[in-house]
């Protein structure tokens, strides 16, 4: 049987198989899957755990003898083989035999990195899939990471706001272990309250003189001088440009939604994501702001920050800040608010 890490708990509840293969290139998910198998094995009476590291000099004969010998400590034993390469070489045949027909009262678990297409078609892998359980740990796509964080928070009896999950996803850049560590830390700091974007930003740097919310508010309100001053302050304090772009994008989405509500003559909140509510000064500029062009510029800035388009990250973020604040739109199109 082949399952992914999300399906493994259900499979374990239905009963233990005689052999498990855990593979993948995401260390956190591989480790958690192996932990789940170990826990289920302990609950089933597999009290003796033997760990083997498979390399070029590994003795498969020694492993065979170990599986056939009696244990002095427990009737049931877990044999854990850690094989990063996914290539048992001379051990392919004995490993296939162990997977297909483990000795009585012995549970076999092999932990390996992601298997390439050739390795995945090997006879020993098929033996685990057909006679045991093959657990695959696939990476979480960047776009799916906020939802993954929300699900993880729920499992830990915590709550995280959508903006906070998006912000953590930007910071960890797909590193699930870092994401889990951030989530655990923030859950403690939240003390039972929902994890908010403001809490995430405070946890990044409690000593910062400025924050990205102040920047977005100043830029949205048309105060170019203050917005750029805050931007340069954030840069000198070591704040990442991804956090700044996140805040500017949040402000732009709020302005666009407010513009659409005005266009559709809708005053209700239903159906709108009002995570960002623009300030009155920003709302006063809506009709004079080229929101479509600014959103396109924000998207291009995001590509620069991710290395998908040429350009300097701070130059792009500075240009977007200035454009939103009206500094790069002279004349009537600047959207400046009269003092």
C-alpha positions as CSV (number, residue, x, y, z in Angstrom):
1,X,0.0,0.0,0.0
2,X,1.2,3.5,-0.8
3,X,0.1,6.4,1.3
4,X,1.2,10.0,1.9
5,X,2.0,11.5,5.3
6,X,-1.5,12.8,5.8
7,X,-3.0,9.3,5.2
8,X,-0.5,7.5,7.5
9,X,-2.4,8.1,10.9
10,X,-5.5,6.5,9.5
11,X,-3.5,3.6,8.1
12,X,-1.8,3.0,11.5
13,X,-5.2,3.1,13.3
14,X,-6.4,0.2,11.0
15,X,-3.4,-1.9,12.2
16,X,0.4,-2.2,11.8
17,X,1.9,-3.7,8.7
18,X,5.0,-5.8,8.9
19,X,7.2,-3.4,6.9
20,X,7.3,0.4,6.2
21,X,9.3,2.4,3.7
22,X,9.3,6.2,4.5
23,X,10.8,8.3,1.7
24,X,10.9,12.0,0.7
25,X,13.0,15.1,0.5
26,X,11.2,17.1,3.2
27,X,13.0,16.2,6.5
28,X,10.2,17.4,8.8
29,X,7.6,15.3,7.2
30,X,9.8,12.2,6.9
31,X,10.8,12.5,10.6
32,X,7.2,12.9,11.7
33,X,6.1,9.9,9.6
34,X,8.8,7.8,11.2
35,X,7.9,9.0,14.6
36,X,4.3,8.0,14.0
37,X,5.4,4.5,13.0
38,X,7.6,4.2,16.1
39,X,4.8,5.3,18.4
40,X,2.4,2.8,16.9
41,X,5.0,0.1,17.2
42,X,5.6,0.9,20.9
43,X,1.9,0.8,21.6
44,X,1.8,-2.6,19.9
45,X,4.5,-4.0,22.1
46,X,7.6,-3.5,20.0
47,X,9.8,-2.4,22.9
48,X,13.2,-3.2,21.5
49,X,14.3,-0.8,18.7
50,X,17.5,-1.5,16.7
51,X,18.9,1.2,14.4
52,X,21.1,0.4,11.4
53,X,22.9,2.9,9.1
54,X,23.2,1.6,5.6
55,X,26.3,2.6,3.7
56,X,28.7,0.9,1.3
57,X,30.3,-1.2,4.0
58,X,27.0,-2.3,5.5
59,X,26.8,-6.0,6.2
60,X,23.5,-7.4,5.0
61,X,24.5,-10.8,6.4
62,X,24.8,-9.3,9.9
63,X,21.3,-7.8,9.5
64,X,19.9,-11.2,8.4
65,X,21.5,-12.9,11.5
66,X,20.1,-10.1,13.7
67,X,16.6,-10.7,12.5
68,X,16.9,-14.4,13.1
69,X,18.3,-14.2,16.6
70,X,16.2,-13.9,19.8
71,X,16.1,-10.7,21.8
72,X,17.1,-10.6,25.4
73,X,14.9,-7.6,26.1
74,X,11.6,-7.9,24.2
75,X,9.6,-10.4,22.3
76,X,8.8,-7.8,19.6
77,X,11.5,-5.7,17.9
78,X,11.6,-2.7,15.5
79,X,14.4,-2.8,13.0
80,X,15.0,0.7,11.6
81,X,17.3,1.0,8.6
82,X,18.4,4.5,7.7
83,X,19.5,4.6,4.0
84,X,19.8,8.2,2.7
85,X,20.9,7.2,-0.8
86,X,17.9,5.0,-1.5
87,X,20.2,2.5,-3.2
88,X,20.8,-0.7,-1.2
89,X,23.1,-2.1,-3.9
90,X,23.9,-5.7,-2.9
91,X,21.2,-5.5,-0.3
92,X,18.3,-5.1,-2.7
93,X,17.4,-8.8,-2.7
94,X,17.5,-9.4,1.0
95,X,15.7,-6.1,1.6
96,X,13.0,-7.1,-0.8
97,X,12.7,-10.4,1.1
98,X,12.4,-8.7,4.5
99,X,9.8,-6.3,3.2
100,X,7.7,-9.1,1.6
101,X,8.0,-11.5,4.5
102,X,9.4,-10.1,7.8
103,X,10.4,-12.6,10.5
104,X,7.8,-13.1,13.2
105,X,7.5,-10.4,15.8
106,X,9.8,-8.1,13.8
107,X,8.8,-4.8,12.2
108,X,11.0,-3.4,9.4
109,X,11.1,0.3,8.7
110,X,13.4,1.8,6.1
111,X,13.9,5.6,6.0
112,X,15.4,7.2,2.9
113,X,15.5,10.4,0.9
114,X,13.3,11.0,-2.1
115,X,13.5,8.1,-4.6
116,X,14.1,8.9,-8.2
117,X,12.1,7.2,-10.9
118,X,14.6,4.3,-11.4
119,X,14.8,3.6,-7.6
120,X,11.0,3.8,-7.2
121,X,10.7,1.0,-9.8
122,X,13.1,-1.3,-8.0
123,X,11.9,-4.7,-6.8
124,X,12.6,-3.9,-3.2
125,X,10.5,-0.8,-3.3
126,X,7.7,-2.6,-5.0
127,X,7.9,-5.2,-2.2
128,X,7.2,-2.6,0.4
129,X,4.4,-1.1,-1.6
130,X,2.7,-4.5,-2.3
131,X,3.3,-6.3,1.0
132,X,3.9,-3.4,3.5
133,X,3.3,0.3,3.4
134,X,5.3,2.9,1.4
135,X,4.9,6.4,3.0
136,X,5.8,9.3,0.6
137,X,6.6,12.7,2.1
138,X,6.1,15.3,-0.7
139,X,7.2,19.0,-0.3
140,X,4.4,21.5,0.4
141,X,4.1,23.9,-2.5
142,X,4.7,27.6,-1.6
143,X,1.1,28.5,-2.5
144,X,-0.2,25.8,-0.2
145,X,2.0,26.7,2.7
146,X,-0.4,29.2,4.4
147,X,-3.1,26.5,4.4
148,X,-0.6,24.0,5.8
149,X,0.2,26.4,8.6
150,X,-3.5,26.8,9.4
151,X,-4.0,23.1,9.5
152,X,-0.9,22.6,11.7
153,X,-2.1,25.3,14.1
154,X,-5.5,23.6,14.4
155,X,-3.8,20.3,15.2
156,X,-1.9,22.0,18.0
157,X,-5.2,23.6,19.3
158,X,-4.1,27.0,18.2
159,X,-5.6,29.5,15.8
160,X,-3.7,31.6,13.2
161,X,-5.1,34.4,11.1
162,X,-4.8,34.1,7.3
163,X,-2.5,37.2,7.0
164,X,-0.2,35.8,9.7
165,X,0.0,32.4,7.9
166,X,0.8,34.2,4.7
167,X,3.5,36.3,6.4
168,X,5.2,33.2,8.0
169,X,5.1,31.5,4.6
170,X,7.0,34.4,3.1
171,X,9.6,34.4,5.8
172,X,10.4,30.7,5.8
173,X,10.6,30.4,2.0
174,X,9.3,26.8,1.9
175,X,11.3,25.4,4.8
176,X,8.8,23.4,6.7
177,X,11.0,22.8,9.7
178,X,11.5,26.6,10.1
179,X,7.7,27.1,9.6
180,X,7.0,24.6,12.4
181,X,9.5,26.3,14.7
182,X,8.0,29.7,14.0
183,X,4.5,28.4,14.6
184,X,5.4,26.8,17.9
185,X,7.1,30.0,19.1
186,X,4.2,32.2,18.1
187,X,1.7,29.9,19.7
188,X,3.5,30.4,23.0
189,X,3.7,34.2,22.5
190,X,0.0,34.4,21.6
191,X,-1.0,32.8,25.0
192,X,-4.2,31.3,23.7
193,X,-5.2,34.2,21.5
194,X,-5.2,33.9,17.7
195,X,-1.8,34.4,16.1
196,X,-2.0,37.7,14.2
197,X,0.2,39.3,11.6
198,X,1.1,42.0,14.1
199,X,2.4,39.3,16.5
200,X,4.5,37.8,13.7
201,X,6.1,41.1,12.9
202,X,6.7,41.8,16.6
203,X,8.4,38.5,17.0
204,X,10.7,39.3,14.0
205,X,12.2,42.3,15.8
206,X,10.8,43.8,19.0
207,X,13.4,46.5,18.9
208,X,12.7,48.0,15.5
209,X,11.9,51.7,15.5
210,X,9.5,51.4,12.6
211,X,7.2,48.6,11.3
212,X,5.9,47.7,7.9
213,X,2.3,48.7,8.9
214,X,3.5,52.3,9.4
215,X,5.2,52.2,6.0
216,X,2.0,50.9,4.2
217,X,-0.2,53.5,6.0
218,X,2.1,56.4,5.1
219,X,2.4,55.3,1.4
220,X,-1.3,54.6,1.1
221,X,-2.0,58.0,2.6
222,X,0.2,59.8,0.1
223,X,2.9,60.9,2.6
224,X,5.9,60.1,0.4
225,X,8.5,61.7,2.6
226,X,7.5,59.8,5.7
227,X,7.0,56.5,3.7
228,X,10.5,56.7,2.3
229,X,12.0,57.7,5.6
230,X,10.3,54.6,7.2
231,X,11.5,52.5,4.3
232,X,15.1,53.5,4.7
233,X,14.8,53.0,8.5
234,X,13.5,49.5,8.0
235,X,16.3,48.7,5.6
236,X,19.0,50.0,8.1
237,X,17.4,47.8,10.8
238,X,17.8,44.7,8.6
239,X,14.1,44.1,7.8
240,X,13.6,41.8,4.8
241,X,12.2,43.4,1.6
242,X,9.7,40.5,1.4
243,X,8.0,41.7,4.6
244,X,7.8,45.2,3.2
245,X,6.3,44.0,-0.1
246,X,3.8,41.9,1.9
247,X,2.6,45.1,3.7
248,X,2.4,47.2,0.6
249,X,0.6,44.4,-1.2
250,X,-1.9,44.1,1.7
251,X,-2.5,47.9,1.5
252,X,-3.0,47.7,-2.3
253,X,-5.5,44.8,-2.0
254,X,-7.4,46.8,0.6
255,X,-7.6,49.8,-1.6
256,X,-8.6,47.8,-4.6
257,X,-11.4,46.1,-2.7
258,X,-12.6,49.4,-1.4
259,X,-12.6,50.8,-4.9
260,X,-14.6,47.8,-6.1
261,X,-17.2,48.2,-3.3
262,X,-17.6,51.8,-4.4
263,X,-18.0,50.8,-8.1
264,X,-20.5,48.2,-7.2
265,X,-22.3,50.5,-4.7
266,X,-21.9,47.9,-2.0
267,X,-21.4,49.0,1.6
268,X,-21.6,45.5,3.2
269,X,-18.7,43.5,4.4
270,X,-20.0,40.1,3.3
271,X,-17.9,38.5,0.6
272,X,-14.9,40.9,1.1
273,X,-11.6,40.0,2.7
274,X,-11.1,43.1,4.8
275,X,-7.9,42.0,6.5
276,X,-6.5,45.5,5.5
277,X,-8.8,48.5,6.0
278,X,-7.2,51.5,4.4
279,X,-6.9,54.7,6.4
280,X,-9.3,57.6,5.6
281,X,-6.4,59.5,3.9
282,X,-5.8,56.5,1.7
283,X,-9.5,56.1,0.9
284,X,-9.6,59.8,-0.1
285,X,-7.0,59.0,-2.9
286,X,-8.7,56.0,-4.4
287,X,-10.2,57.7,-7.5
288,X,-6.8,59.2,-8.3
289,X,-4.7,56.2,-7.8
290,X,-3.7,53.9,-10.8
291,X,-4.5,50.8,-8.7
292,X,-4.3,48.4,-11.7
293,X,-0.8,49.6,-12.6
294,X,0.3,49.5,-9.0
295,X,-0.9,45.9,-8.6
296,X,1.0,44.9,-11.7
297,X,4.1,46.7,-10.4
298,X,3.7,44.8,-7.0
299,X,3.5,41.6,-8.9
300,X,6.7,42.4,-10.8
301,X,8.5,43.4,-7.6
302,X,7.5,40.0,-6.2
303,X,9.1,38.3,-9.1
304,X,12.3,40.3,-8.6
305,X,12.4,39.4,-4.9
306,X,12.1,35.7,-5.8
307,X,14.8,35.9,-8.4
308,X,12.4,35.2,-11.3
309,X,13.0,38.6,-12.9
310,X,16.1,40.8,-13.2
311,X,16.5,43.8,-10.9
312,X,17.6,44.8,-7.4
313,X,15.1,44.0,-4.6
314,X,15.5,47.2,-2.6
315,X,15.3,49.4,-5.7
316,X,12.1,47.6,-6.7
317,X,10.5,48.0,-3.3
318,X,11.6,51.7,-3.1
319,X,10.0,52.3,-6.5
320,X,6.7,50.6,-5.4
321,X,6.6,52.6,-2.2
322,X,7.2,55.9,-4.0
323,X,4.6,55.0,-6.7
324,X,1.9,54.2,-4.1
325,X,2.7,57.4,-2.1
326,X,2.4,59.4,-5.3
327,X,6.1,60.6,-5.5
328,X,6.5,59.1,-9.0
329,X,3.2,60.4,-10.4
330,X,3.5,64.1,-10.9
331,X,0.6,66.4,-11.4
332,X,-3.1,65.6,-11.0
333,X,-2.4,61.8,-11.1
334,X,-0.3,61.9,-7.9
335,X,-3.3,61.3,-5.7
336,X,-1.9,63.6,-3.0
337,X,-4.3,64.7,-0.3
338,X,-4.5,68.5,0.2
339,X,-3.4,69.5,3.7
